[in-house]
Amino acid sequence: MNKVFIAPSILSGDFANMGKAVKDLEKWGGDIVHCDVMDGVYVKNLTFGMPMIKALRKITDKTLDVHLMITKPERYVEEFVECGADIVTFHPEASQDALATLQKIKSLGVKCGIVFNPDVDIDKYSHLFKYCDIILVMSVFAGLGGQKFIDYCLDRIKYVKQLLDEQNLDIPIEVDGGITEENASKVVEAGASILVAGSTVYNSKNPKKTIEKLRGTNY
């Protein structure tokens, strides 16, 4: 089994001190900094934007994984990359031209991918997989941290893995939403190799140990 990477979502960190939230992530052994960008349109919530990514880039060498929960993401991908994003993912149904958006991100020299909400038809966008560096499967509905894992999304993860295998694509599957110490192994067994965990990590009494348990050694 390939290594499992843990990407704590700073959405669950202290918004009054995002720098500390990232430094804590590093200290605890997190692999990737997951940044949830919300515009209040595609999703109801508002979080942060390009200035935050730029600020975080100055204080960490960790991969900045920027998940755009915004309408027409193609309008802003260049700016997010300029601010320091290493990975840019977006919801294809929110884009006017998902393929062109993927190609634009890739042309800027960073990794790109699409995100599936639990109610989005995977087959409708599976033709885009070959243009992606990562596929993000949401196991909650995008827009709010701390939600409970939706069990049927395990089958969706397995299906994405099946489609990738059928297309002979070796692309990591990232899963975001309700990841806990109790369900992480099932998510990995379904095909995921990157786990996004926000409240599970930041609300833990021992975040370092929690990350170790999420990563696992016996998957």
C-alpha positions as CSV (number, residue, x, y, z in Angstrom):
1,M,0.0,0.0,0.0
2,N,1.3,3.5,-0.9
3,K,2.0,6.0,1.8
4,V,-1.0,7.8,3.2
5,F,-0.6,11.6,3.4
6,I,-2.5,13.7,5.9
7,A,-3.7,17.1,4.9
8,P,-5.1,19.0,7.9
9,S,-7.6,21.6,6.9
10,I,-6.7,25.0,8.4
11,L,-10.4,25.9,8.2
12,S,-10.5,24.3,11.6
13,G,-7.5,26.2,12.9
14,D,-7.5,29.5,14.8
15,F,-8.5,32.2,12.3
16,A,-6.9,34.8,14.6
17,N,-3.6,33.1,14.1
18,M,-3.4,31.2,10.9
19,G,0.4,31.2,11.0
20,K,0.4,29.3,14.2
21,A,-2.2,26.9,12.8
22,V,0.2,26.0,10.0
23,K,3.3,25.8,12.2
24,D,1.3,23.5,14.5
25,L,0.5,21.3,11.5
26,E,4.2,21.0,10.7
27,K,5.1,20.3,14.3
28,W,2.4,17.5,14.5
29,G,3.6,15.8,11.4
30,G,1.0,16.9,8.8
31,D,2.1,16.4,5.2
32,I,0.0,19.0,3.3
33,V,-1.7,22.3,4.2
34,H,-5.3,22.0,3.0
35,C,-6.8,25.5,2.3
36,D,-10.6,25.7,1.8
37,V,-11.5,28.8,-0.2
38,M,-15.2,29.6,-0.2
39,D,-16.9,32.5,-1.9
40,G,-20.4,32.6,-0.3
41,V,-21.9,31.9,-3.8
42,Y,-21.0,28.4,-4.8
43,V,-21.3,27.5,-1.1
44,K,-22.9,29.6,1.6
45,N,-19.9,30.1,3.8
46,L,-17.1,32.6,3.3
47,T,-13.5,31.9,4.3
48,F,-10.3,33.4,2.9
49,G,-8.7,34.1,-0.4
50,M,-5.5,35.0,-2.2
51,P,-4.0,37.2,0.6
52,M,-4.1,34.3,3.1
53,I,-2.5,31.9,0.6
54,K,0.3,34.5,0.0
55,A,0.8,35.0,3.7
56,L,1.0,31.2,4.4
57,R,3.4,30.7,1.5
58,K,5.9,33.0,3.3
59,I,6.0,30.8,6.5
60,T,5.9,27.2,5.2
61,D,7.5,25.0,2.7
62,K,4.7,22.5,3.0
63,T,2.5,21.8,0.0
64,L,-0.4,24.3,-0.2
65,D,-3.4,22.4,-1.4
66,V,-6.0,25.0,-2.4
67,H,-9.5,23.7,-2.8
68,L,-11.6,26.3,-4.6
69,M,-15.3,26.2,-3.6
70,I,-16.1,29.2,-5.8
71,T,-18.1,30.0,-9.0
72,K,-16.1,30.4,-12.2
73,P,-12.8,29.3,-10.6
74,E,-11.1,30.0,-13.9
75,R,-11.2,33.7,-13.1
76,Y,-8.8,33.3,-10.2
77,V,-6.6,30.3,-10.7
78,E,-3.7,32.4,-12.0
79,E,-3.8,34.6,-8.9
80,F,-3.9,31.7,-6.5
81,V,-0.9,30.1,-8.2
82,E,1.0,33.4,-8.1
83,C,0.3,33.6,-4.4
84,G,1.9,30.2,-3.8
85,A,-0.6,27.4,-4.3
86,D,1.0,24.1,-5.2
87,I,-2.2,22.2,-6.0
88,V,-5.4,23.8,-7.2
89,T,-8.6,21.8,-7.2
90,F,-12.1,23.0,-8.1
91,H,-15.7,21.8,-8.6
92,P,-16.2,21.1,-12.4
93,E,-19.9,22.0,-12.4
94,A,-18.9,25.5,-11.0
95,S,-16.7,26.2,-14.0
96,Q,-17.8,27.4,-17.4
97,D,-15.1,25.1,-19.1
98,A,-13.6,22.6,-16.7
99,L,-11.1,21.2,-19.2
100,A,-9.8,24.7,-20.1
101,T,-9.5,25.5,-16.4
102,L,-7.5,22.3,-15.7
103,Q,-5.2,23.1,-18.7
104,K,-4.8,26.7,-17.4
105,I,-3.7,25.5,-14.0
106,K,-1.3,23.0,-15.4
107,S,0.2,25.6,-17.7
108,L,1.1,27.6,-14.7
109,G,3.3,24.8,-13.4
110,V,1.3,23.5,-10.5
111,K,-0.9,20.4,-10.0
112,C,-4.6,20.4,-10.8
113,G,-7.6,18.4,-10.1
114,I,-11.4,18.2,-9.8
115,V,-13.6,17.8,-6.8
116,F,-16.8,15.8,-6.5
117,N,-19.5,16.8,-4.1
118,P,-21.6,13.8,-2.9
119,D,-24.4,14.6,-5.3
120,V,-22.4,15.2,-8.4
121,D,-22.4,12.6,-11.2
122,I,-18.9,11.2,-11.4
123,D,-19.4,9.7,-14.9
124,K,-20.2,13.2,-16.3
125,Y,-16.7,14.3,-15.6
126,S,-14.6,11.1,-15.7
127,H,-13.3,12.1,-19.1
128,L,-11.4,14.8,-17.4
129,F,-9.4,12.4,-15.2
130,K,-6.5,12.2,-17.7
131,Y,-6.0,15.9,-17.4
132,C,-5.8,15.8,-13.6
133,D,-3.0,15.2,-11.1
134,I,-5.4,14.5,-8.3
135,I,-9.1,13.7,-7.7
136,L,-10.8,15.0,-4.6
137,V,-13.8,13.1,-3.4
138,M,-15.9,15.0,-0.8
139,S,-17.4,12.8,1.9
140,V,-19.5,15.7,3.1
141,F,-21.1,18.5,1.2
142,A,-18.6,21.3,0.6
143,G,-19.0,24.5,2.5
144,L,-18.8,23.8,6.2
145,G,-16.2,22.1,8.5
146,G,-17.0,19.6,11.2
147,Q,-19.6,17.6,9.3
148,K,-20.2,13.8,9.7
149,F,-18.8,11.4,7.1
150,I,-21.4,10.3,4.6
151,D,-21.2,6.5,4.4
152,Y,-22.2,6.1,0.8
153,C,-19.2,8.1,-0.3
154,L,-17.1,5.1,0.4
155,D,-18.6,3.5,-2.7
156,R,-17.9,6.7,-4.6
157,I,-14.3,6.6,-3.7
158,K,-14.1,3.0,-4.8
159,Y,-15.8,3.9,-8.1
160,V,-13.3,6.7,-8.8
161,K,-10.5,4.2,-8.1
162,Q,-12.1,1.8,-10.5
163,L,-12.4,4.4,-13.2
164,L,-8.8,5.5,-12.7
165,D,-7.7,1.9,-13.0
166,E,-9.7,1.4,-16.2
167,Q,-8.0,4.5,-17.7
168,N,-4.6,3.2,-16.5
169,L,-4.1,6.4,-14.5
170,D,-2.0,6.5,-11.4
171,I,-3.5,9.5,-9.8
172,P,-4.0,10.0,-6.0
173,I,-7.4,10.2,-4.6
174,E,-7.9,12.7,-1.9
175,V,-10.9,12.5,0.5
176,D,-12.3,15.4,2.5
177,G,-15.0,15.5,5.1
178,G,-15.7,13.8,8.4
179,I,-12.4,11.8,8.4
180,T,-11.8,10.4,11.9
181,E,-9.5,7.9,13.6
182,E,-12.3,5.4,13.4
183,N,-13.1,5.6,9.7
184,A,-9.7,6.5,8.2
185,S,-8.7,2.9,7.4
186,K,-12.0,2.3,5.5
187,V,-11.4,5.4,3.4
188,V,-7.8,4.3,2.6
189,E,-9.0,0.7,1.8
190,A,-11.5,2.3,-0.6
191,G,-8.7,3.8,-2.6
192,A,-7.7,7.1,-0.9
193,S,-4.1,8.1,-0.3
194,I,-4.6,11.7,0.9
195,L,-6.9,12.3,3.9
196,V,-8.1,15.8,4.7
197,A,-8.9,16.2,8.4
198,G,-9.7,19.5,10.0
199,S,-11.6,19.3,13.3
200,T,-10.3,15.8,14.0
201,V,-6.8,17.1,14.1
202,Y,-7.2,20.6,15.4
203,N,-9.7,19.6,18.2
204,S,-7.6,16.6,19.3
205,K,-6.0,16.5,22.7
206,N,-3.0,15.0,21.1
207,P,-2.9,16.1,17.4
208,K,0.5,14.4,16.7
209,K,-0.9,11.1,17.8
210,T,-4.1,11.6,15.9
211,I,-2.2,12.3,12.7
212,E,-0.2,9.1,13.2
213,K,-3.4,7.1,13.7
214,L,-4.9,8.7,10.6
215,R,-1.9,7.8,8.5
216,G,-1.8,4.3,9.9
217,T,0.8,1.6,9.5
218,N,-1.3,-1.4,8.7
219,Y,-3.5,-0.3,5.8
